[in-house]
Amino acid sequence: MGVSNKADAGLTILLVVIIAIFFIWWLININQRECRSNKDCDSESYCGSDFSCHQYPNIQKTVVEYNLVIPSLIIGVAIIAAAVIIKRKAQNSGH
């Protein structure tokens, strides 16, 4: 019975040492993080999934401006030309 108790004590000590090593490694890993939330970073940065601060991407907006003056003039001239053509046909058919 004496050998079994010593073996159990050795396994227990080994298990406690392994758990302590993992706990210390976990604490070191947490302390090496640059940030935990966006509050830990600058106002122009955010906290990424790798626990480091990253700059917000600069998204440029493309503004497209349409100049519709020329197309509206073409449509206006076409409407006037159609009205003149219809009026002439009506006058010619009436004689």
Number of C-alpha atoms within 10 A of each C-alpha: 5 6 8 9 10 11 11 11 12 12 12 12 12 12 12 12 12 12 12 12 12 12 12 12 12 11 11 11 10 13 10 10 12 15 19 16 14 17 11 14 17 12 10 11 16 19 20 15 10 11 16 18 21 15 13 11 8 6 6 6 6 6 6 6 6 6 8 8 8 9 10 11 11 11 11 12 12 12 12 12 12 12 12 12 12 12 12 12 11 11 10 9 8 7 5
